[in-house]
């Protein structure tokens, strides 16, 4: 009887969230970015400017409303799936109820749902991240060898994640080693090893494809230079020594002040002098600069004002991690939306930074408890998720462009920090309760 009632409640919660999320699609106008969106509707196998996990969907569906509806449905499904997976790890009924309330308040935030109606990569990128996290929990939390269905779901999530954003695919080389160890050493199934090989092959192709086009790299390099490096005397001198055209900054400023039909970054990239510099030194400049300036590489992404007081924290990852995007209130076509930021995303910067700090504190305390109770599997899950999320965000900052893009491109990371905090706190409290009960029974 209890199992039946839980099943009914689960269905009701899932339907309510699905209806809530998809209904927003019907009352807002899909947002099409005139500069960025067109490339997502152009599927190219190789070389490709945009990643296949997005272009394949957009180019197939074509209709903006149907794409928004598709993204909302997929987003709902992966968030519901993650909820079910985490619920399986929490035994206490009271904690399950509190977790469900907290989880769906967070999952209903405008910062997450608003991207369903945006013709860019964020919605599907977030969904792929959530599915990968859910299937990873399923695998790590398994008391015995995982089922083939769970493995196939994880393999799909793995490939999907790497095919939605270029920074995602760049993480691939760092994940190959543990993948090979886990599935080639621990599992004997020929079929699962075959699927693992296909997964690796598709991931490697996604990685190669993400690096195959210079379009994104040239634009991001120009954006990073003029939004950041040009504003510091030492960095600018190093840039000019590489042969970078000095007058390009005036071109960038001119196109930034007035709408001349071409964005500032593109105007700079179009210059013959920039193209020559790119061919000679530019393609590898940001990589060399980051490697030869360790203070910039390590502290710049989170503490740029400490390196140069003229910068603000708005140009760091902390700004995007703490506040997220605000498209619901910025895009005219979203004015009818009923979405709210919710308690997890305060609008005021001070409260937003405090919320982010509390998330990190919650994660840190949870890790201490996991160490105390020798729960290695979930300790490694949280630590590795944090490591890859930080690395992923750092890569975005090192080779990204405008501050507004930094917020959008690092949205999945901002979501993961909060999600890890919610998951770890409830899981650890439940773990403590279980341990106390075992002691009492003895």
DOLUMVO-617124 format. One record per residue (C-alpha): residue in one letter; z, y, x. Coordinates in steps of 0.25 Angstrom, whole numbers, plus 2048, in hexadecimal, padded with zeros to 3 digits. Each point is the difference from the previous one (the first is absolute). Layout:
BEGIN
AZYX
...
//
This chain:
BEGIN
X800800800
X80480980B
X7F37FD808
X7F88037F3
X80780D7FE
X7FD80480E
X7F27FD7FF
X7FE8087F3
X80780C807
X7F77FF80C
X7F48007F7
X80580C7F9
X80380880D
X7F27FC805
X7F98057F4
X80780D7FF
X7FD80380F
X7F27FC7FE
X7FE8097F3
X80880B807
X7F780080C
X7F27FE7F9
X80380A7F6
X80080B80A
X7F27FD803
X7FC8037F2
X80680E800
X7FC80680D
X7F2803806
X7FC7F780C
X80180980D
X7F37FF809
X80180780D
X7F3806803
X8017FE80F
X8077F2801
X7FE7F87F4
X7F07FE801
X8027F880C
X8097F67F8
X7F47FD7F7
X7F77FC80B
X8027F2804
X7FB7FD80E
X8037F2807
X7FF80580E
X80180A806
X8088067F5
X80680E7FF
X80B7FC7F5
X8077F37FF
X7FA7F47F8
X80D7FE7F7
X7FD80D7F9
X7F1802801
X7FD7F27FA
X8088037F4
X7FB80F7FE
X7F27FC803
X8007F47F6
X8078087F4
X7FA80D803
X8068077F3
X80C809804
X8087FD7F3
X7FF7F1802
X80480080F
X80C8087FC
X8037F57F5
X7FE7F580A
X80980780A
X80B8017F6
X7FF7F27FB
X8007FB80F
X80B809803
X8097FB7F4
X7FD7F2804
X80480080E
X80D8087FD
X8047F77F5
X7FD7F480A
X80980680A
X80B8027F6
X7FF7F27FC
X8017FB80F
X80C809803
X8077FC7F3
X7FF7F1805
X80880480C
X80C8077F8
X8097F67F9
X80A80A7F9
X7FB8047F1
X80780D801
X7F980380E
X7F37FB7FA
X80180A7F4
X80480C809
X7F57FC80A
X7F58007F5
X80480E7FB
X80080680E
X7F37F9804
X7F88047F4
X80580E800
X7FB80080E
X7F37F97FD
X7FD80A7F5
X80180C809
X7F480A7FF
X7FF7FF80F
X7FC7F17FE
X7F98007F2
X7F880D802
X7F67FA80A
X7FA7F67F6
X7F880C7FB
X7FC80580E
X7F27FB805
X8067FE80E
X8067F4807
X80F8027FE
X8027F87F3
X7FA7F3805
X80680280E
X80E8017F9
X7FD7F47F8
X7FC7F880B
X80C804808
X8097FC7F4
X7F97F27FF
X8017FD80F
X80F804800
X8027F77F3
X7F97F4806
X80780180D
X80E8007F9
X7FB7F47F9
X7FC7F980D
X80D804808
X8097FD7F4
X7FB7F27FE
X80A7F5802
X7F57F6804
X7F2801804
X7F88097F7
X7F67FC7F5
X7F1801802
X80080A7F5
X80A809807
X7F87FF80D
X7F38047F9
X80680C7FA
X80680480D
X7F27FE807
X7F98087F5
X80B80B801
X7FF800810
X7F08027FF
X80180A7F5
X80B809807
X7F780180D
X7F48037F8
X80580C7F8
X80380A80C
X7FC80180E
X80E802805
X8047F37F9
X7F57F8807
X80580680D
X80D7F87FE
X7F87F3800
X8017FD80F
X80F8017FF
X8017F67F5
X7F77F6805
X80A7F9809
X80B7FE7F6
X7F57FB7F6
X7FB7F680A
X80E7FB803
X8057FF7F2
X7F47F97FA
X7FA7F880B
X80D7FB806
X8097FE7F4
X7F57FB7F6
X7F87F3801
X7F78027F4
X7F1800804
X7FD8097F4
X80A80A803
X7FC80180E
X7F18027FC
X80480B7F6
X80880680C
X7F4800809
X7F88077F5
X80B80A7FE
X80080380F
X7F1801800
X7FF80A7F4
X80C808806
X7F880180E
X7F48047F9
X80880B7F8
X80580580D
X7F3800807
X7FA8077F4
X80A80B7FF
X7FD80480E
X7F17FF7FE
X7FD80E7FB
X80280D808
X8008087F3
X80F7FF7FD
X80480180F
X7F980D802
X8058067F4
X80F7FC803
X7FF80480E
X7FB80E7FC
X80B8017F6
X80B7FC809
X7FB80A80B
X7FF80C7F7
X80C7FD7F7
X8097FC80C
X7FC80080E
X7F980E800
X80E8067FC
X8077FC80D
X7FC80780D
X8027F4809
X7F97F67F7
X7F480A7FE
X7FE80280F
X7FF7F1801
X7F68007F5
X7F880A806
X8007FA80E
X7F97F47F9
X7F48097FD
X8048037F1
X7F880C7FB
X80A80B7FF
X7F88087F5
X8017F47F7
X80E8057FB
X7F980D7FB
X7F67F77F8
X80C7F87FB
X80880D7FB
X7F48067FA
X7FD7F47F7
X80F7FF7FD
X80080E7FB
X7F48007F7
X7F87F57F8
X7F47FF809
X7FB7F37FA
X8067F780B
X80E7FD803
X80680580D
X8017F3807
X7F17FC7FC
X7FB80E805
X8067FE80E
X7FB7F1800
X7F28067FD
X80080980C
X7F67FB80B
X80B80380B
X80A7F87F8
X7F67F4800
X7FE80180F
X80F801803
X8027F37F7
X7F57F9807
X80680480E
X80F8007FE
X8048017F1
X7FF7F27FB
X80C7FC808
X80780D802
X80B7FE7F5
X8037F3806
X80180580E
X80880C7FC
X80A7F87F8
X8027F680C
X80280B80A
X8098087F7
X80C7F77FD
X80880B7FA
X7F58037F6
X7FE7F27FD
X80E7FC7FE
X80780C7FA
X7F48087FB
X7FE7F87F3
X80F8027FB
X80580C808
X7F4809804
X80880D7FF
X8097FB80C
X7F3800808
X7FB80D7FB
X8098097F7
X7F38067FA
X7FE7F47F8
X8087FC7F4
X8047F27FB
X7F58017F5
X7F77FC80B
X8087F3803
X8017F37F9
X80E8037FB
X7FA80A7F6
X7F67F67FA
X80B7F4801
X80A8097F8
X7F78077F5
X7F47F87FE
X7F48067F9
X8008097F4
X7F27FE7FA
X8067FF7F1
X80480F802
X7F4805809
X7F47FA7F9
X7FB8077F3
X7FB7F37FA
X80E7FA801
X80780B7F8
X8027F77F4
X8077F5808
X80E7FC7FC
X8037FB80E
X80D805807
X8047FF80F
X80D7F97FC
X80D800808
X7FA7F980C
X7F680C803
X80880D7FF
X7F780C7FF
X809809809
X7FE7FD80F
X80F800803
X8037F57F5
X7F37F9804
X8057FF80F
X80D7FB7FB
X7FA7F57F7
X7F87FB80C
X80D800809
X8077F97F6
X7F57F57FF
X8017FE80F
X80F7FF800
X7FF7F67F5
X7F67F8808
X80980180C
X80D7FB7F9
X7F87F57FA
X7FC7FB80D
X80E800805
X8047F77F4
X7F47F7803
X8057FE80E
X80E7FE7FC
X7FC7F47F7
X7F57FB80A
X7F58027F6
X7F580080A
X7F47FF7F7
X80280C7F8
X80580880C
X7F37FE807
X7F98037F3
X80680E7FF
X7FF80380F
X7F27FC801
X7FC8077F4
X80780C805
X7F97FF80E
X7F27FE7FA
X80280B7F6
X80580A80B
X7F47FC809
X7F68017F5
X80580E7FD
X80080480E
X7F27FC802
X7FC8087F4
X80780D806
X7FA7FE80E
X7F27FF7FB
X8018077F2
X7FC80E7FC
X80680A7F6
X80E8007FC
X7FC7FE7F2
X7F97F3804
X80C7FC808
X8087FF7F3
X7F57F87F8
X7FD7F780C
X80E7FC802
X8047FF7F1
X8017F1801
X80A80180C
X80880A7F8
X8007F67F4
X8047F4809
X80C807806
X8068027F2
X7FC7F37FB
X8067F980C
X80D8087FD
X8007FC7F2
X7FD7F1803
X80A7FF80C
X80C8067F9
X7FF7F77F4
X7FD7F4808
X80B802809
X80A8037F5
X7FC7F37FA
X8017F980D
X80F805802
X8037FC7F2
X7FB7F2802
X8077FF80E
X80D8047F9
X7FE7F57F5
X7FE7F680B
X80D803806
X8088007F3
X7FA7F27FD
X8057FB80D
//
